């Protein structure tokens, strides 16, 4: 189903996010470092709603050259929403506010020691996207109809883990967790399903 980038789509996605019950926070402090990413929704080709996906710069110290949602580590005293909005500005030049936040998805624990909170935001001024070359090699608009295809995701087994590895098929690339897991859960939220992704595995190369 094509989702035009308009107020009706924004309301529908906000309603879907509001109906989604996140996994409860653990009472004990997590040993994982807090991080946040933005599921940033903007206008794609033909004015269809799309999410922004980046290819990380090849000179970065960690996860260089990998596909990612805009985001990063939370600064001291910073909430995940504040961190996601700050990272959007730093990476893509998108200055949004809390009024643009549509909701949050489940926290995802990574093998590299982070607990990532996905923050869904509505980026109405899509023309303002200006990738920061220090962090981003390229930015791509992925239509929501693309992530909703039946063959968009698959799951494989690896000998190193009993958990399933999730993969998102984008053009000629395979995108793995955490990015694939977060996009997959967003796809499920759009469909009204409360699908959990914390047990979906990352490939071994992303464990460090």
Buried (B, 14 or more C-beta within 10 A) or exposed (E): EEBEBEEEBBEBBBEBBEEBEEEEEEEEEEEBEBBBBBBBBBBBEEEBBBBBBBBBBEEBEEBEEBBBBBBBEBEEEBBBBBBBBBBBEBBBEBEBEEEBBBBBBBBBBBBBEBBBBBBBBBBBEBEEBEBBEEBBBEBBBBBBBBBBEEEBBEEEEEEEBEBBBBBBBBEEEBBBBBBBBBBBBBBBBBEEEEEEBEEBBBBEEBEE
